[in-house]
Amino acid sequence: MNKKQLKSNGKQMGRGRQTIFHHEKDYQAFLSVLQESHEQFDAMIHCYCLMGNHYHLLIETPKANLSRIMRHINGVYTQRYNRLHRTDGPLFRGRYKSILVDEDISRFYNRGNYLTVLGDKAFKESVREETKEQNIEQLRKVLEDRPGGQRILELVAVIFKVKSRDIKSCPGGKRVSNPARAFAMYACQRYGALSLKQIAVLFNLSHSGSVSFSVNKVKRELVEGQWLSEVKQLERELYIVK
């Protein structure tokens, strides 16, 4: 495990030890934030434990960006929690706590031992069956070698059968319907881990508001079942799927 590939046990307590998970929707909202953290910031979540008023994560950061990841998790979950419960204000107490996982634990898992899976026998077997083909070293390599924005633009142009310059340009600065442009913005964040500001620069925009609008629109449409063909084609080109 090199210097970048740090495994940490992260913990965050609710403000005043208040409950941060009340019902199923809260847990699902938090898990969706974890998924986004993996997709956007290359966080490798090895395991998690969600308690009533705090949570624990065993997290690996190939890009040594734990602080950025935790800020995203706590900030975005607070927004969604407040929206679900029609409240406002901070949810968590101060800064998160993190402890670097020692070499004994790393050696334990590097021998092929399974992470602890809680649940009935059928659930445990289903999780192990689902993960047995995963190659962690290959995943680390993919996360450390993200494609650049220009490369993603070129691939999206091929998928949509248009020219890269037509995706990057926005005639007269007006918002017009350009599905390829919107999808390319989403892909730059999802697969290239570019920030909204970086994407704005790539697409010749003076601010990131339009990027955020387009990216979130595509995300909502993905939930509704759109863009599946384009995603599959792009991931095949990026060697994410066979």
Backbone as numpy.savetxt, mean C-alpha at the origin, in Angstrom:
# Nx Ny Nz CAx CAy CAz Cx Cy Cz
19.97 -10.38 5.97 19.11 -9.19 5.97 20.00 -7.95 5.97
19.97 -7.15 4.91 20.83 -5.98 4.85 20.23 -4.82 5.63
20.96 -3.71 5.62 20.55 -2.56 6.44 19.17 -2.05 6.07
18.81 -2.13 4.79 17.50 -1.63 4.37 16.38 -2.55 4.82
16.64 -3.84 4.84 15.60 -4.81 5.11 15.43 -4.99 6.62
14.91 -3.97 7.29 14.75 -3.98 8.72 13.37 -4.50 9.10
13.34 -5.43 10.04 12.08 -5.90 10.58 11.87 -5.24 11.94
10.71 -4.64 12.13 10.42 -3.94 13.37 9.10 -4.39 13.94
9.02 -4.40 15.26 7.76 -4.64 15.95 7.21 -3.27 16.32
6.20 -2.82 15.58 5.63 -1.50 15.81 4.36 -1.57 16.63
4.20 -0.61 17.55 3.02 -0.56 18.40 2.50 0.86 18.46
1.17 1.02 18.42 0.55 2.32 18.55 -0.67 2.22 19.45
-0.71 3.07 20.46 -1.81 3.07 21.45 -2.80 4.17 21.13
-4.08 3.91 21.41 -5.10 4.92 21.25 -4.91 6.06 22.24
-5.31 7.25 21.88 -5.18 8.43 22.75 -5.99 8.22 24.04
-5.32 8.37 25.18 -6.00 8.15 26.45 -6.47 6.73 26.62
-5.80 5.80 25.91 -6.17 4.39 25.91 -7.61 4.15 25.43
-8.09 5.06 24.60 -9.45 4.92 24.09 -9.53 3.77 23.09
-10.72 3.22 22.92 -10.93 2.14 21.97 -10.78 2.67 20.54
-10.01 1.96 19.73 -9.81 2.38 18.34 -10.46 1.42 17.35
-10.90 0.26 17.85 -11.63 -0.70 17.02 -12.91 -1.08 17.75
-14.04 -0.68 17.20 -15.33 -0.94 17.85 -16.08 -2.09 17.21
-16.01 -2.21 15.89 -16.78 -3.24 15.21 -16.08 -3.65 13.91
-16.70 -4.52 13.17 -16.08 -5.11 11.98 -15.64 -4.07 10.96
-16.40 -3.01 10.79 -16.06 -1.99 9.81 -14.75 -1.30 10.16
-14.48 -1.13 11.46 -13.22 -0.52 11.88 -12.04 -1.42 11.51
-12.18 -2.71 11.80 -11.10 -3.64 11.48 -10.85 -3.68 9.97
-11.92 -3.72 9.18 -11.76 -3.76 7.73 -11.12 -2.47 7.21
-11.49 -1.34 7.81 -10.90 -0.06 7.40 -9.40 -0.06 7.67
-9.01 -0.60 8.83 -7.59 -0.63 9.18 -6.82 -1.57 8.25
-7.41 -2.73 7.96 -6.73 -3.69 7.08 -6.56 -3.11 5.66
-7.52 -2.33 5.22 -7.39 -1.71 3.90 -6.24 -0.70 3.90
-6.03 -0.02 5.04 -4.91 0.91 5.15 -3.58 0.15 5.12
-3.53 -1.01 5.77 -2.32 -1.83 5.71 -2.02 -2.25 4.28
-3.05 -2.63 3.55 -2.85 -3.03 2.16 -2.30 -1.86 1.34
-2.85 -0.67 1.55 -2.38 0.51 0.84 -0.92 0.81 1.19
-0.55 0.57 2.45 0.82 0.83 2.88 1.80 -0.10 2.17
1.34 -1.32 1.95 2.17 -2.27 1.19 2.29 -1.82 -0.26
1.17 -1.42 -0.84 1.15 -1.07 -2.25 1.90 0.23 -2.55
1.76 1.22 -1.66 2.33 2.53 -1.93 3.75 2.71 -1.41
4.06 2.06 -0.27 5.34 2.31 0.38 6.19 1.06 0.57
5.77 -0.04 -0.06 6.55 -1.28 -0.04 6.69 -1.89 1.35
5.73 -1.62 2.22 5.75 -2.24 3.54 5.43 -3.72 3.41
6.22 -4.56 4.06 5.95 -6.00 4.07 5.41 -6.33 5.47
4.10 -6.49 5.56 3.45 -6.77 6.84 3.48 -8.27 7.08
4.37 -8.73 7.94 4.49 -10.16 8.20 3.37 -10.66 9.10
2.97 -9.87 10.07 1.81 -10.24 10.89 1.31 -9.01 11.63
0.08 -9.09 12.12 -0.50 -7.98 12.86 -1.39 -8.52 13.97
-1.60 -7.68 14.98 -2.49 -8.02 16.10 -3.26 -6.76 16.44
-4.57 -6.79 16.21 -5.42 -5.62 16.44 -6.18 -5.81 17.76
-5.80 -5.04 18.77 -6.44 -5.10 20.08 -7.51 -4.02 20.15
-8.20 -3.94 21.28 -9.28 -2.96 21.38 -8.80 -1.52 21.31
-7.69 -1.23 22.04 -7.24 0.15 22.11 -5.82 0.36 21.57
-5.26 -0.65 20.89 -3.95 -0.49 20.28 -3.74 -1.60 19.25
-2.63 -1.49 18.52 -2.31 -2.54 17.56 -0.80 -2.81 17.56
-0.43 -3.99 17.08 0.96 -4.38 16.90 1.17 -4.79 15.45
2.35 -4.50 14.90 2.70 -4.93 13.56 4.11 -5.50 13.57
4.31 -6.59 12.85 5.67 -7.05 12.53 5.86 -6.66 11.08
6.68 -5.65 10.87 6.75 -5.01 9.56 8.18 -4.96 9.07
8.37 -5.24 7.79 9.68 -5.15 7.16 9.68 -4.00 6.17
10.74 -3.21 6.17 10.81 -2.02 5.32 12.02 -2.09 4.40
11.87 -2.66 3.20 12.99 -2.76 2.25 13.61 -1.42 1.91
12.83 -0.33 2.04 13.34 0.99 1.70 13.61 1.86 2.92
13.66 1.22 4.11 13.98 1.93 5.35 13.11 3.18 5.54
11.79 3.03 5.32 10.87 4.16 5.40 9.77 3.92 6.44
10.14 3.34 7.58 9.15 3.00 8.60 8.36 4.22 9.06
9.04 5.33 9.27 8.36 6.53 9.75 7.27 6.98 8.79
7.56 6.95 7.49 6.58 7.36 6.47 5.39 6.40 6.47
5.67 5.13 6.60 4.62 4.11 6.58 3.69 4.28 7.78
4.28 4.46 8.97 3.47 4.58 10.18 2.65 5.87 10.15
3.23 6.92 9.58 2.47 8.18 9.48 1.26 8.00 8.59
1.44 7.23 7.52 0.31 6.96 6.62 -0.75 6.11 7.33
-0.32 5.05 7.99 -1.27 4.16 8.66 -2.10 4.91 9.70
-1.41 5.64 10.58 -2.12 6.34 11.65 -2.97 7.49 11.13
-2.44 8.23 10.15 -3.18 9.38 9.63 -4.42 8.99 8.85
-4.26 8.04 7.94 -5.39 7.64 7.09 -6.44 6.88 7.90
-5.99 6.01 8.84 -6.98 5.30 9.64 -7.76 6.27 10.53
-7.09 7.28 11.06 -7.79 8.28 11.87 -8.88 8.96 11.06
-8.58 9.31 9.81 -9.59 9.94 8.95 -10.79 9.02 8.74
-10.51 7.75 8.47 -11.61 6.81 8.20 -12.39 6.47 9.46
-11.69 6.39 10.58 -12.36 6.16 11.86 -13.31 7.32 12.17
-12.82 8.54 12.01 -13.66 9.72 12.30 -14.87 9.78 11.36
-14.66 9.36 10.11 -15.77 9.36 9.16 -16.81 8.31 9.55
-16.35 7.13 9.96 -17.26 6.06 10.34 -18.05 6.39 11.59
-17.40 7.11 12.53 -18.04 7.37 13.82 -18.54 8.81 13.95
-18.44 9.56 12.86 -18.93 10.94 12.82 -18.35 11.76 13.98
-17.05 11.71 14.07 -16.33 12.47 15.09 -15.13 13.13 14.44
-14.29 13.78 15.23 -13.09 14.39 14.68 -12.00 14.41 15.75
-10.85 14.91 15.37 -9.75 15.00 16.32 -8.81 13.81 16.25
-7.68 13.88 16.99 -6.68 12.81 16.97 -7.20 11.52 17.60
-6.72 10.39 17.10 -7.14 9.08 17.59 -6.03 8.40 18.39
-4.78 8.66 18.00 -3.66 7.94 18.61 -2.88 8.81 19.57
-2.18 8.16 20.49 -1.41 8.84 21.52 0.05 8.99 21.08
0.45 10.20 20.81 1.85 10.47 20.51 2.42 9.67 19.36
3.73 9.48 19.41 4.44 8.77 18.36 4.38 7.27 18.61
4.40 6.51 17.52 4.41 5.06 17.63 5.69 4.58 18.31
5.67 3.38 18.84 6.85 2.75 19.40 7.30 1.62 18.47
8.59 1.49 18.29 9.09 0.42 17.44 10.35 -0.20 18.05
10.47 -1.50 17.90 11.63 -2.24 18.40 12.16 -3.06 17.24
13.45 -2.95 16.98 14.07 -3.73 15.91 14.07 -5.20 16.30
13.57 -6.04 15.40 13.51 -7.47 15.67 14.92 -8.04 15.67
15.25 -8.83 16.69 16.62 -9.33 16.81 16.87 -10.50 15.86
18.12 -10.88 15.77 18.54 -11.89 14.80 17.97 -13.28 15.10
17.69 -13.57 16.39 17.14 -14.88 16.73 15.79 -15.09 16.06
14.94 -14.05 16.10 13.61 -14.15 15.47 13.76 -14.24 13.96
14.68 -13.46 13.40 14.90 -13.51 11.96 15.35 -14.90 11.53
16.26 -15.52 12.30 16.74 -16.85 11.96 15.60 -17.87 12.04
14.70 -17.69 13.02 13.58 -18.60 13.19 12.72 -18.64 11.93
12.38 -17.45 11.40 11.52 -17.41 10.22 12.28 -17.73 8.94
13.57 -17.44 8.91 14.36 -17.75 7.73 14.55 -19.25 7.54
14.29 -20.05 8.57 14.36 -21.51 8.45 13.10 -22.09 7.81
12.17 -21.23 7.47 10.95 -21.71 6.83 9.80 -21.93 7.80
9.98 -21.53 9.06 8.89 -21.68 10.02 7.77 -20.71 9.69
6.54 -21.09 10.03 5.38 -20.25 9.74 5.21 -19.19 10.81
4.69 -18.05 10.38 4.22 -17.08 11.36 2.99 -17.64 12.05
2.77 -17.18 13.29 1.62 -17.66 14.04 0.32 -17.25 13.34
-0.56 -18.22 13.15 -1.87 -17.96 12.55 -2.92 -18.41 13.56
-3.76 -17.47 13.97 -4.81 -17.78 14.94 -6.12 -18.07 14.22
-6.86 -19.04 14.73 -8.14 -19.41 14.13 -8.35 -20.91 14.21
-9.46 -21.37 13.65 -9.71 -22.81 13.71 -8.80 -23.54 12.73
-8.84 -24.86 12.76 -7.93 -25.67 11.96 -8.10 -25.40 10.46
-9.35 -25.30 10.03 -9.61 -25.08 8.60 -9.03 -23.74 8.13
-9.16 -22.70 8.97 -8.64 -21.39 8.61 -7.11 -21.42 8.53
-6.47 -22.05 9.51 -5.01 -22.14 9.51 -4.50 -22.83 8.26
-5.16 -23.93 7.91 -4.73 -24.67 6.73 -4.92 -23.87 5.45
-6.02 -23.10 5.39 -6.28 -22.30 4.19 -5.22 -21.21 4.03
-4.80 -20.59 5.15 -3.78 -19.54 5.09 -2.45 -20.12 4.66
-2.08 -21.27 5.21 -0.80 -21.88 4.86 -0.79 -22.37 3.41
-1.93 -22.86 2.94 -2.02 -23.30 1.55 -1.88 -22.10 0.61
-2.47 -20.97 1.03 -2.46 -19.77 0.20 -1.06 -19.16 0.12
-0.26 -19.29 1.17 1.03 -18.62 1.22 2.23 -19.51 0.93
2.02 -20.81 0.78 3.17 -21.70 0.67 3.98 -21.48 -0.60
3.34 -20.93 -1.66 4.05 -20.72 -2.91 4.73 -19.35 -2.99
4.53 -18.53 -1.96 5.11 -17.19 -1.99 6.62 -17.24 -1.80
7.32 -16.45 -2.58 8.77 -16.36 -2.51 9.12 -14.98 -1.94
9.45 -14.94 -0.65 9.70 -13.67 0.03 10.89 -12.94 -0.57
11.94 -13.68 -0.91 13.12 -13.03 -1.47 12.80 -12.38 -2.81
11.98 -13.06 -3.61 11.57 -12.49 -4.90 10.74 -11.24 -4.69
9.85 -11.27 -3.67 9.03 -10.09 -3.37 9.91 -8.92 -2.95
10.91 -9.19 -2.11 11.82 -8.12 -1.69 12.50 -7.48 -2.90
12.93 -8.32 -3.84 13.63 -7.83 -5.02 12.72 -6.95 -5.87
11.45 -7.36 -6.02 10.48 -6.58 -6.79 10.25 -5.22 -6.14
10.11 -5.22 -4.80 9.82 -3.97 -4.10 11.00 -3.01 -4.14
12.21 -3.54 -4.21 13.40 -2.69 -4.24 13.67 -2.17 -5.65
13.01 -2.70 -6.64 13.27 -2.33 -8.03 11.98 -1.90 -8.71
11.36 -0.87 -8.16 10.12 -0.36 -8.73 10.37 0.30 -10.09
9.42 0.18 -11.02 9.59 0.85 -12.33 9.44 2.35 -12.18
10.12 3.10 -13.02 10.01 4.55 -13.00 8.73 5.03 -13.66
8.41 6.29 -13.44 7.18 6.85 -14.00 7.15 6.80 -15.52
8.29 7.09 -16.16 8.34 7.09 -17.62 8.10 5.69 -18.17
8.66 4.68 -17.51 8.46 3.29 -17.93 6.98 2.92 -17.84
6.33 3.31 -16.76 4.91 3.02 -16.59 4.09 3.73 -17.67
4.44 4.97 -17.95 3.74 5.72 -19.01 3.82 4.98 -20.34
5.00 4.49 -20.68 5.18 3.79 -21.96 4.34 2.52 -22.02
4.28 1.78 -20.90 3.49 0.55 -20.88 2.00 0.84 -20.97
1.54 1.87 -20.28 0.13 2.25 -20.34 -0.24 2.70 -21.75
0.66 3.41 -22.41 0.42 3.86 -23.78 0.22 2.66 -24.71
1.02 1.62 -24.53 0.88 0.42 -25.35 -0.46 -0.25 -25.07
-0.83 -0.35 -23.81 -2.09 -1.00 -23.44 -3.29 -0.28 -24.04
-3.26 1.06 -24.01 -4.38 1.86 -24.51 -4.24 2.21 -26.00
-3.11 1.78 -26.58 -2.86 2.05 -28.01 -2.88 3.55 -28.33
-2.18 4.31 -27.50 -2.03 5.75 -27.71 -0.55 6.09 -27.55
-0.20 7.35 -27.78 1.18 7.79 -27.61 1.40 8.34 -26.20
2.61 8.16 -25.70 2.93 8.62 -24.34 2.66 10.11 -24.17
2.98 10.90 -25.19 2.80 12.35 -25.08 1.32 12.73 -24.96
0.42 11.88 -25.52 -1.01 12.16 -25.40 -1.52 11.87 -23.99
-0.81 11.00 -23.28 -1.18 10.72 -21.89 -0.66 11.82 -20.97
0.54 12.31 -21.25 1.15 13.32 -20.39 0.53 14.69 -20.55
0.03 14.98 -21.74 -0.47 16.33 -22.01 -1.92 16.49 -21.60
-2.26 17.74 -21.26 -3.65 18.08 -20.93 -3.96 19.37 -21.68
-4.63 19.27 -22.84 -4.86 20.43 -23.72 -5.44 21.64 -23.00
-4.69 22.72 -23.02 -5.19 23.97 -22.46 -5.38 23.93 -20.95
-4.85 22.90 -20.28 -4.99 22.80 -18.84 -6.38 22.43 -18.40
-7.25 22.07 -19.36 -8.63 21.74 -19.02 -8.77 20.27 -18.64
-9.71 19.99 -17.75 -9.98 18.60 -17.37 -10.90 17.98 -18.41
-10.35 17.07 -19.19 -11.13 16.38 -20.20 -11.05 14.88 -19.92
-11.98 14.14 -20.48 -11.99 12.71 -20.26 -10.80 12.06 -20.96
-9.92 11.46 -20.20 -8.75 10.80 -20.74 -8.45 9.59 -19.86
-9.14 8.46 -20.11 -8.99 7.27 -19.26 -7.55 6.80 -19.13
-6.80 6.86 -20.21 -5.41 6.40 -20.17 -4.59 7.27 -19.21
-4.84 8.56 -19.22 -4.12 9.49 -18.34 -4.44 9.20 -16.87
-5.73 9.00 -16.57 -6.13 8.71 -15.20 -5.54 7.39 -14.71
-5.60 6.38 -15.57 -5.06 5.07 -15.19 -3.55 5.14 -15.01
-2.87 5.91 -15.86 -1.42 6.04 -15.75 -1.03 6.72 -14.44
-1.80 7.70 -14.01 -1.53 8.35 -12.72 -1.66 7.35 -11.59
-2.75 6.58 -11.64 -2.95 5.54 -10.62 -1.80 4.55 -10.63
-1.39 4.11 -11.82 -0.33 3.11 -11.94 1.00 3.64 -11.43
1.26 4.92 -11.63 2.50 5.51 -11.12 2.56 5.47 -9.60
1.43 5.68 -8.96 1.40 5.59 -7.50 1.42 4.14 -7.05
0.62 3.31 -7.68 0.46 1.92 -7.25 1.71 1.08 -7.51
2.27 1.18 -8.70 3.39 0.32 -9.06 4.75 1.01 -9.02
4.74 2.33 -9.15 6.01 3.07 -9.11 6.30 3.70 -7.78
5.30 3.71 -6.87 5.45 4.31 -5.53 5.82 5.79 -5.63
5.34 6.46 -6.66 5.60 7.89 -6.79 4.62 8.67 -5.91
5.07 9.77 -5.37 4.20 10.63 -4.57 3.30 11.43 -5.50
2.27 12.03 -4.95 1.36 12.84 -5.76 2.10 13.99 -6.43
3.04 14.60 -5.71 3.82 15.70 -6.28 4.69 15.23 -7.44
5.30 14.06 -7.29 6.13 13.53 -8.36 5.29 13.22 -9.60
4.10 12.69 -9.37 3.21 12.39 -10.51 2.77 13.67 -11.19
2.49 14.70 -10.39 2.07 15.99 -10.96 3.16 16.54 -11.89
4.40 16.46 -11.46 5.52 16.94 -12.28 5.60 16.13 -13.58
5.47 14.81 -13.46 5.55 13.94 -14.63 4.47 14.26 -15.66
3.28 14.67 -15.17 2.15 14.95 -16.06 1.97 16.44 -16.32
3.03 17.20 -16.06 3.05 18.63 -16.37 1.93 19.41 -15.67
1.70 19.08 -14.42 0.69 19.78 -13.62 1.37 20.64 -12.58
0.76 21.77 -12.27 1.36 22.70 -11.31 1.05 22.33 -9.86
0.03 21.48 -9.64 -0.28 21.06 -8.28 -0.80 19.62 -8.31
-0.90 19.00 -7.15 -1.23 17.58 -7.09 -2.72 17.29 -6.90
-3.55 18.33 -6.82 -4.98 18.11 -6.60 -5.63 17.28 -7.68
-5.29 17.56 -8.94 -5.86 16.80 -10.05 -5.40 15.35 -10.03
-4.16 15.13 -9.59 -3.64 13.77 -9.49 -4.43 12.98 -8.46
-4.64 13.58 -7.31 -5.38 12.92 -6.24 -6.80 12.57 -6.70
-7.44 13.49 -7.42 -8.80 13.26 -7.93 -8.82 12.06 -8.87
-7.88 12.02 -9.81 -7.84 10.93 -10.80 -7.50 9.59 -10.17
-6.51 9.59 -9.28 -6.09 8.34 -8.62 -7.24 7.77 -7.79
-7.90 8.59 -7.01 -9.00 8.11 -6.17 -10.18 7.64 -7.00
-10.41 8.30 -8.14 -11.50 7.88 -9.03 -11.23 6.47 -9.57
-10.00 6.22 -10.00 -9.64 4.90 -10.51 -9.75 3.85 -9.40
-9.33 4.20 -8.20 -9.42 3.26 -7.07 -10.87 2.86 -6.81
-11.77 3.85 -6.85 -13.19 3.54 -6.63 -13.72 2.64 -7.74
-13.32 2.91 -8.96 -13.78 2.12 -10.10 -13.21 0.69 -10.06
-12.01 0.54 -9.53 -11.43 -0.79 -9.36 -12.26 -1.63 -8.40
-12.72 -1.00 -7.33 -13.58 -1.69 -6.36 -14.86 -2.16 -7.03
-15.33 -1.38 -8.00 -16.56 -1.71 -8.72 -16.34 -2.72 -9.84
-15.09 -3.15 -10.02 -14.81 -4.17 -11.03 -14.30 -3.66 -12.37
-14.05 -2.35 -12.46 -13.52 -1.80 -13.70 -11.99 -1.94 -13.73
-11.40 -1.74 -14.90 -9.95 -1.70 -15.11 -9.26 -3.05 -14.91
-9.99 -4.13 -14.75 -9.36 -5.42 -14.45 -8.45 -5.89 -15.59
-8.90 -5.70 -16.82 -8.09 -6.11 -17.97 -6.81 -5.29 -18.05
-6.91 -3.98 -17.84 -5.73 -3.11 -17.92 -4.74 -3.43 -16.80
-5.26 -3.70 -15.61 -4.38 -4.05 -14.49 -3.63 -5.34 -14.78
-4.35 -6.32 -15.30 -3.73 -7.61 -15.59 -2.64 -7.47 -16.65
-2.92 -6.69 -17.68 -1.92 -6.49 -18.73 -0.68 -5.78 -18.20
-0.89 -4.75 -17.38 0.23 -4.00 -16.84 1.07 -4.86 -15.90
0.41 -5.62 -15.05 1.14 -6.46 -14.10 1.92 -7.56 -14.82
1.37 -8.02 -15.94 2.10 -9.01 -16.72 3.38 -8.40 -17.31
3.26 -7.18 -17.81 4.43 -6.50 -18.36 5.49 -6.20 -17.29
5.01 -5.98 -16.06 5.93 -5.66 -14.96 6.40 -6.91 -14.24
6.02 -8.08 -14.76 6.40 -9.37 -14.19 5.88 -9.57 -12.77
4.73 -8.93 -12.47 4.11 -9.13 -11.17 3.24 -10.38 -11.20
2.63 -10.67 -12.34 1.85 -11.91 -12.51 2.36 -12.59 -13.77
2.13 -13.91 -13.85 2.56 -14.67 -15.02 1.50 -14.61 -16.09
